[in-house]
Amino acid sequence: MPDNSSPLDRYVRQMRFAPLGEAGQRRLGQGRALICGCGALGSVAANALVRAGVGKVRIVDRDFVELSNLQRQMLFDEQDVAAGLPKAVAAAEKLRKINSQVEIEPIVADLDYRNVEQFCAGVDVIVDGTDNFETRFLLNDVAVKHRIAWIYGGALGAEGQTMTILPGETPCLRCLIRDCPAPGSMPTCDTAGILGPLVEVIASIEALEALKILSGNRDRISRQLTVIDLWENRLRQINVAELRDQTDCPACKQGQFAWLSGKAVSHTAVLCGRNAVQLTPPAGGEPISFERLEVKLAPLGIVQRNAFLLRLKVEGYELTIFADGRAIIGGTDNIATARTLYAKYVGN
């Protein structure tokens, strides 16, 4: 018998939501989204966008699947861990089985100022699935420069936040957070923990904001910073609409894109013959508090410190952190691995 089904049949429940309708669904089918980071937030967002029928989803991630990811990163399973698959590749394999109509482009790469414009080319929206503010400031620069809508999101412990940014219309991330937090000053998932249900809430908000944009409903996006604490049962929405007019933002007001130009980003170098990578943070940052960092890292591995440096031995690696944020990551000569370890244990 001939197959008389329509490509839109799978979206019938979605199209019955009147503000979206068939017209909005067809726009989704022509939309192009970039997921930056396919860990906790990114895997949930990618799953939602692919199931919703977004025409093309590009996934950029530098990491591979580990056992500790499975608690909150919904696209992965134990077989992916055993195979040592890169997250972008494992995610693409799952998503293609979910919706063969969607073009999925996995990219295994360490996103930085040299490649971010290439990865953002041709997309209509950027969804934040990253784990550090340096990359978020980079995404903010490229989004503001090229007028690409993007959705900021973060989750830690039981609290998460998200904000949608329409360059030229709404405040950007640097209107909200002018400077990148100093290395070691912010907790990470590995030092403060994270609850899986929180991830799904924040990423689902991000995904729905992306669907509004891609379906032609930009007027329905949230103009607020949403902060949710699931443990304490609190939801706050902070009006940030006036921030753009109240601040002299270096990005959206002055057109200065220090992170995109490479002037403000950290620098890396493989140390020849040492199986180690040196990471150097942007100039002008605040010095690290070894005392606070030791308290944060002591439960995770062997920590030693003196007046000049702090050393953490964990997972077979040795992270040596200096007061200015510079670090030498021993046990690898892979820059992406070194950056992942630094973000995991130290932060920005």
C-alpha positions as CSV (number, residue, x, y, z in Angstrom):
1,M,0.0,0.0,0.0
2,P,1.2,3.5,-0.8
3,D,2.4,5.6,2.2
4,N,0.1,8.6,2.3
5,S,1.6,10.0,5.5
6,S,2.9,13.6,5.5
7,P,6.3,14.6,6.8
8,L,4.4,16.7,9.3
9,D,2.4,13.8,10.8
10,R,4.9,13.2,13.6
11,Y,4.4,16.9,14.8
12,V,0.6,16.8,14.9
13,R,0.4,17.3,18.6
14,Q,2.8,20.1,18.5
15,M,1.0,21.8,15.6
16,R,-2.3,21.7,17.6
17,F,-0.8,24.3,19.9
18,A,-2.4,27.3,18.2
19,P,0.4,29.9,18.6
20,L,2.7,27.5,16.7
21,G,0.4,25.8,14.2
22,E,1.4,24.4,10.8
23,A,3.0,27.6,9.7
24,G,5.3,27.7,12.7
25,Q,6.1,24.0,12.2
26,R,7.2,24.6,8.7
27,R,9.4,27.5,9.8
28,L,11.0,25.1,12.3
29,G,11.8,22.7,9.5
30,Q,13.8,25.5,7.8
31,G,15.5,26.5,11.0
32,R,19.2,26.0,11.9
33,A,20.4,25.7,15.4
34,L,23.9,25.4,17.0
35,I,24.3,23.6,20.3
36,C,27.5,24.6,21.9
37,G,28.5,21.9,24.3
38,C,26.7,18.6,24.4
39,G,26.9,17.7,28.1
40,A,24.1,18.1,30.5
41,L,22.3,21.2,29.1
42,G,23.3,20.6,25.5
43,S,22.1,17.0,25.3
44,V,18.7,17.9,26.7
45,A,18.3,20.9,24.4
46,A,19.5,18.9,21.3
47,N,17.0,16.1,22.1
48,A,14.2,18.7,22.3
49,L,15.1,20.5,19.1
50,V,15.5,17.4,17.1
51,R,12.2,15.9,18.3
52,A,10.5,19.2,17.5
53,G,11.6,19.1,13.9
54,V,14.2,21.8,13.6
55,G,15.7,21.5,10.2
56,K,19.4,21.4,11.0
57,V,21.1,21.0,14.4
58,R,24.9,21.4,14.6
59,I,26.5,20.1,17.7
60,V,30.0,21.2,18.8
61,D,31.7,19.5,21.8
62,R,35.3,18.7,22.6
63,D,34.7,16.0,25.2
64,F,34.0,12.2,25.4
65,V,31.4,10.2,27.3
66,E,32.2,9.2,30.9
67,L,30.3,7.1,33.4
68,S,29.6,10.1,35.6
69,N,27.8,11.8,32.7
70,L,25.0,9.3,32.7
71,Q,23.3,10.8,35.8
72,R,22.2,13.9,33.9
73,Q,23.2,13.7,30.2
74,M,20.2,12.1,28.7
75,L,21.5,11.1,25.2
76,F,24.2,8.8,26.4
77,D,24.3,5.2,27.8
78,E,26.8,2.7,29.2
79,Q,27.7,1.5,25.7
80,D,28.8,5.0,24.7
81,V,31.1,5.0,27.8
82,A,32.6,1.6,26.9
83,A,33.2,2.8,23.4
84,G,34.8,6.0,24.5
85,L,32.7,7.9,22.0
86,P,33.0,11.7,21.6
87,K,29.8,13.3,23.0
88,A,29.0,15.0,19.7
89,V,29.2,11.7,17.8
90,A,27.3,9.6,20.4
91,A,24.6,12.3,20.5
92,A,24.3,12.4,16.7
93,E,23.9,8.6,16.5
94,K,21.0,8.7,19.0
95,L,19.3,11.7,17.5
96,R,19.3,10.3,13.9
97,K,17.4,7.3,15.2
98,I,14.9,9.6,16.9
99,N,14.2,11.9,13.8
100,S,15.7,11.0,10.4
101,Q,14.1,14.2,8.9
102,V,16.5,16.4,10.8
103,E,20.0,17.1,9.5
104,I,22.4,16.6,12.4
105,E,26.0,17.8,12.1
106,P,28.3,16.6,14.9
107,I,31.6,18.5,15.3
108,V,34.3,17.2,17.7
109,A,36.3,20.3,18.4
110,D,37.4,22.7,21.1
111,L,35.4,25.8,20.4
112,D,37.6,28.9,20.5
113,Y,38.1,32.4,18.9
114,R,39.7,30.8,15.8
115,N,36.8,28.6,14.8
116,V,33.7,30.0,16.5
117,E,32.6,32.1,13.5
118,Q,32.9,29.1,11.2
119,F,30.7,27.0,13.5
120,C,28.1,29.9,13.9
121,A,27.9,30.5,10.1
122,G,24.5,30.1,8.7
123,V,22.7,29.4,12.0
124,D,19.6,31.2,13.3
125,V,20.1,30.5,17.0
126,I,22.8,29.5,19.4
127,V,22.0,27.4,22.5
128,D,24.4,27.5,25.4
129,G,25.4,24.0,26.7
130,T,28.9,25.1,27.8
131,D,30.4,24.8,31.3
132,N,32.5,28.0,31.6
133,F,32.1,31.8,31.2
134,E,35.1,32.2,28.9
135,T,33.3,30.3,26.2
136,R,30.0,32.1,27.0
137,F,31.7,35.5,26.6
138,L,33.1,34.2,23.3
139,L,29.6,33.2,22.1
140,N,28.2,36.5,23.2
141,D,30.8,38.3,21.1
142,V,30.1,36.4,18.0
143,A,26.3,36.6,18.5
144,V,26.4,40.3,19.0
145,K,28.8,40.9,16.1
146,H,26.7,38.9,13.6
147,R,23.3,39.6,15.1
148,I,22.5,35.9,15.9
149,A,20.0,35.2,18.7
150,W,21.4,33.1,21.5
151,I,20.2,31.6,24.8
152,Y,22.4,31.6,27.8
153,G,22.0,28.9,30.4
154,G,23.8,27.6,33.5
155,A,23.1,25.0,36.1
156,L,24.8,24.1,39.4
157,G,23.7,22.2,42.4
158,A,19.9,22.7,42.5
159,E,20.0,26.2,41.0
160,G,20.0,27.3,37.4
161,Q,19.5,30.4,35.3
162,T,18.8,31.3,31.7
163,M,18.4,34.4,29.6
164,T,17.5,34.9,25.9
165,I,19.6,37.4,24.0
166,L,18.4,39.1,20.8
167,P,21.4,41.3,19.7
168,G,20.2,44.9,19.1
169,E,17.0,44.3,21.0
170,T,17.8,42.9,24.4
171,P,20.7,43.2,26.8
172,C,23.6,40.9,26.0
173,L,25.5,38.7,28.5
174,R,28.1,41.4,29.1
175,C,25.4,43.9,30.0
176,L,24.5,41.4,32.8
177,I,28.0,40.2,33.7
178,R,30.7,42.7,32.6
179,D,33.8,40.7,33.4
180,C,34.6,37.0,33.3
181,P,34.8,35.5,36.8
182,A,38.3,34.9,38.0
183,P,39.7,31.3,37.8
184,G,38.8,29.3,40.9
185,S,36.2,31.9,42.1
186,M,33.2,29.9,41.0
187,P,32.1,26.4,41.9
188,T,31.8,23.7,39.2
189,C,29.6,20.7,38.9
190,D,32.5,18.5,40.1
191,T,33.1,20.6,43.2
192,A,29.5,21.6,44.1
193,G,27.5,18.8,42.4
194,I,24.4,19.0,40.2
195,L,21.0,17.4,40.3
196,G,19.7,15.9,37.0
197,P,16.1,17.2,37.1
198,L,17.5,20.8,37.3
199,V,19.4,20.3,34.1
200,E,16.2,19.2,32.3
201,V,14.3,22.2,33.6
202,I,16.9,24.8,32.5
203,A,17.7,23.1,29.2
204,S,14.0,22.8,28.4
205,I,13.5,26.5,28.9
206,E,16.4,27.1,26.6
207,A,15.0,24.8,24.0
208,L,11.6,26.4,24.1
209,E,13.1,29.8,23.7
210,A,14.9,28.6,20.6
211,L,11.7,27.1,19.2
212,K,10.0,30.5,19.6
213,I,12.8,32.2,17.7
214,L,12.9,29.5,14.9
215,S,9.2,29.4,14.5
216,G,8.9,33.1,13.9
217,N,7.6,34.0,17.4
218,R,10.4,36.2,18.6
219,D,7.8,38.5,20.3
220,R,7.1,35.7,22.8
221,I,10.6,35.2,24.1
222,S,11.3,36.0,27.8
223,R,12.8,39.4,28.4
224,Q,13.9,38.4,31.9
225,L,16.7,36.6,33.6
226,T,15.0,33.4,35.0
227,V,16.6,31.9,38.1
228,I,15.2,28.6,39.5
229,D,16.2,26.8,42.7
230,L,14.4,23.4,42.7
231,W,15.7,22.4,46.1
232,E,14.3,25.5,47.9
233,N,11.3,25.7,45.6
234,R,12.0,29.2,44.3
235,L,11.6,30.8,40.9
236,R,12.7,34.3,40.3
237,Q,12.3,36.4,37.2
238,I,14.5,39.5,37.1
239,N,13.7,42.3,34.8
240,V,16.8,43.0,32.8
241,A,15.2,44.9,29.9
242,E,16.7,48.3,30.9
243,L,20.3,46.9,31.4
244,R,21.3,47.7,27.8
245,D,20.4,51.4,28.2
246,Q,21.8,51.6,31.7
247,T,25.3,50.2,31.0
248,D,28.0,51.1,28.6
249,C,28.5,47.5,27.5
250,P,31.8,46.9,25.8
251,A,30.2,44.4,23.4
252,C,26.8,45.6,22.3
253,K,27.4,49.4,23.0
254,Q,31.1,49.9,22.1
255,G,31.4,47.1,19.5
256,Q,34.5,45.7,21.3
257,F,34.8,41.9,20.9
258,A,37.9,41.1,23.0
259,W,37.0,37.5,23.3
260,L,36.3,37.0,19.6
261,S,39.5,38.8,18.6
262,G,41.6,36.5,20.9
263,K,42.8,39.4,23.1
264,A,40.9,38.3,26.2
265,V,41.0,34.5,25.9
266,S,43.4,32.2,27.7
267,H,46.3,30.8,25.8
268,T,47.6,27.2,25.7
269,A,50.9,25.5,24.9
270,V,52.0,21.9,24.8
271,L,55.1,21.6,26.9
272,C,57.6,19.6,24.8
273,G,58.8,16.4,26.4
274,R,56.7,16.7,29.6
275,N,53.3,15.2,28.6
276,A,51.8,18.4,29.9
277,V,49.8,21.4,28.7
278,Q,50.2,25.0,30.0
279,L,47.0,27.1,30.2
280,T,47.3,30.8,30.6
281,P,44.2,32.9,31.5
282,P,43.4,36.3,30.1
283,A,45.5,39.2,31.5
284,G,44.1,41.4,34.2
285,G,42.2,38.8,36.1
286,E,42.0,38.5,39.9
287,P,44.5,36.4,41.7
288,I,43.4,32.9,42.9
289,S,42.7,32.2,46.5
290,F,44.6,29.0,47.2
291,E,42.8,28.7,50.6
292,R,39.3,28.7,49.0
293,L,40.4,26.5,46.1
294,E,41.9,23.9,48.5
295,V,38.7,23.7,50.5
296,K,36.8,23.1,47.2
297,L,39.2,20.5,45.8
298,A,40.3,18.5,48.9
299,P,37.3,16.1,48.8
300,L,38.1,15.2,45.1
301,G,41.8,14.3,45.2
302,I,45.2,14.8,46.8
303,V,45.9,18.5,47.3
304,Q,49.2,20.2,48.2
305,R,49.8,23.9,48.4
306,N,52.4,26.4,49.3
307,A,52.6,30.2,49.0
308,F,53.3,29.9,45.2
309,L,51.0,27.2,43.8
310,L,48.4,24.6,44.5
311,R,48.6,21.1,43.1
312,L,45.8,18.6,42.6
313,K,46.3,14.9,41.8
314,V,43.1,13.4,40.5
315,E,42.1,10.8,37.8
316,G,45.7,10.1,37.0
317,Y,46.4,13.8,36.2
318,E,48.3,16.5,38.0
319,L,47.0,20.0,37.9
320,T,49.4,22.7,39.1
321,I,47.7,26.1,39.6
322,F,49.5,29.3,40.1
323,A,48.2,32.5,41.8
324,D,47.6,34.3,38.5
325,G,45.3,31.4,37.2
326,R,48.0,29.9,35.0
327,A,48.0,26.1,35.2
328,I,50.1,23.2,34.0
329,I,48.1,20.0,33.4
330,G,50.3,17.0,33.7
331,G,49.4,13.6,32.3
332,T,48.2,14.8,28.8
333,D,49.5,16.6,25.8
334,N,46.0,17.1,24.4
335,I,44.9,20.7,24.7
336,A,41.2,19.9,24.7
337,T,41.6,17.4,27.5
338,A,43.7,19.9,29.5
339,R,41.0,22.6,29.1
340,T,38.3,20.2,30.1
341,L,40.2,19.3,33.3
342,Y,40.8,22.9,34.1
343,A,37.1,23.8,33.6
344,K,36.1,20.7,35.6
345,Y,38.1,21.4,38.7
346,V,39.2,25.0,38.7
347,G,36.4,26.8,36.7
348,N,37.1,29.7,34.4
